[in-house]
Amino acid sequence: MPDRTAPPSRPASVGGPDDGAQRWPGERLGLPEKGPRSVARLGRRVAGLAIDWAIAYAVAALFFGGEGLAITGVFLLMQILFLVLFGGTLGHLALGMRLVPMAGGRIGVGRPVLRSVLLVLVIPAVVWDLDQRGLHDRVAGTLLVRV
């Protein structure tokens, strides 16, 4: 008679790319767990965002008296400009991150514009998937990785 108290054996596909389960963010995308090309984790992303907002606030305070809409506008323009020109914002680059397109190739202009507008709307940035990609990254077809 079989032992009914033993847990059922797990099929080989559990935790693999077949069922959506993964051991680390980005595994099902073929990305490494740590190091270069791994998915940038939440702490690093939030710190980069804080750096970008602080710079936007300082610039807006210096030139526009710190008006709320000016801060948001400066932040949006900084996001677009630095993503297009350097593949990352000042906060991203300072913390060793870079924005890459999921399909490969160059980042272009459209992806950073779409991503930045959605980021300013906040809600898409706080909705994530299993790979810790915000909705703004999913819609824009981008991924923030470590360098």
C-alpha positions in Angstrom: 0.0 0.0 0.0 1.5 3.4 -1.0 2.4 5.9 1.8 -0.4 8.6 1.6 1.5 11.0 4.0 4.4 11.6 1.6 4.0 14.8 -0.4 3.4 14.3 -4.1 6.5 14.5 -6.3 6.9 17.7 -8.2 7.0 17.6 -11.9 10.2 18.9 -13.5 8.4 21.9 -15.0 7.5 23.5 -11.6 9.5 26.6 -11.1 10.6 26.6 -14.8 9.5 28.7 -17.7 6.5 26.4 -18.5 4.2 27.4 -15.6 5.1 31.0 -14.9 6.7 30.2 -11.5 10.3 31.4 -11.1 13.0 31.6 -8.5 14.0 35.2 -9.2 12.6 38.2 -11.1 13.6 37.8 -14.8 14.3 34.1 -14.8 11.5 33.4 -17.3 12.9 36.2 -19.5 16.2 34.4 -19.5 18.0 37.0 -17.3 20.5 36.1 -14.6 19.6 36.3 -10.9 22.3 38.8 -10.0 24.9 41.0 -11.7 24.8 42.6 -15.1 21.6 42.2 -17.1 19.6 41.1 -14.1 16.4 42.9 -13.3 16.9 46.0 -11.2 15.3 45.3 -7.8 12.8 47.5 -6.0 15.2 49.2 -3.6 17.5 50.3 -6.3 14.6 51.5 -8.5 13.1 53.5 -5.6 16.4 55.1 -4.7 17.0 56.0 -8.4 13.5 57.6 -8.6 14.2 59.5 -5.4 17.4 60.9 -6.9 15.6 62.0 -10.0 12.7 63.7 -8.1 15.2 65.5 -5.9 17.1 66.8 -8.9 13.8 67.9 -10.5 12.7 69.6 -7.3 16.1 71.5 -7.1 15.9 72.6 -10.8 12.2 73.6 -10.4 13.0 75.5 -7.2 15.9 77.3 -8.8 14.1 78.4 -12.0 10.3 78.2 -11.2 10.0 78.9 -7.5 9.3 75.2 -6.7 5.8 75.1 -8.2 4.3 71.6 -8.2 3.5 71.5 -11.9 7.0 72.8 -12.7 8.6 70.0 -10.6 6.5 67.4 -12.5 7.4 69.0 -15.9 11.1 69.1 -15.1 10.9 65.5 -13.9 9.2 64.5 -17.1 11.6 66.3 -19.4 14.6 64.9 -17.5 13.2 61.4 -17.8 12.7 61.7 -21.6 16.0 63.5 -22.3 18.2 61.2 -20.3 16.5 58.0 -21.3 16.8 58.9 -25.0 20.4 60.2 -24.8 22.0 57.9 -22.2 19.6 54.9 -21.8 19.0 55.9 -18.1 18.2 58.8 -15.9 20.7 60.4 -13.6 19.3 58.2 -10.7 19.5 55.1 -12.9 23.0 55.7 -14.0 24.2 56.7 -10.5 22.9 53.4 -9.1 24.1 51.2 -12.0 20.9 50.7 -14.0 19.9 51.0 -17.6 16.7 50.9 -19.6 16.6 48.4 -22.4 13.9 47.5 -24.9 12.4 44.0 -24.5 12.6 43.4 -28.2 16.3 44.3 -28.3 17.9 47.0 -30.4 17.9 50.7 -29.6 15.7 52.4 -27.1 14.6 55.1 -29.6 12.4 58.0 -28.6 8.9 56.6 -28.5 9.5 54.2 -25.7 11.0 56.7 -23.3 8.3 59.2 -24.0 5.5 56.7 -23.3 7.2 55.2 -20.3 7.9 58.7 -18.8 4.3 59.9 -19.3 3.0 56.8 -17.6 5.5 57.1 -14.8 4.3 60.6 -14.0 0.8 59.2 -13.8 2.1 57.1 -10.8 -0.5 54.3 -10.9 1.2 52.2 -13.7 4.5 52.4 -11.8 3.1 50.7 -8.7 1.5 47.8 -10.5 4.1 45.1 -11.1 4.4 41.7 -12.7 6.4 38.6 -11.6 9.5 40.2 -13.1 9.2 43.4 -11.1 8.4 45.3 -14.2 6.0 48.1 -13.6 3.0 48.6 -15.9 4.7 51.6 -17.4 7.6 49.3 -18.5 5.3 46.6 -19.8 3.3 49.1 -21.9 6.4 50.7 -23.2 8.1 47.4 -23.9 11.1 48.2 -21.7 13.0 46.6 -18.8 15.2 48.3 -16.2 18.3 46.1 -15.7 21.6 46.4 -13.8 24.8 47.2 -15.6 
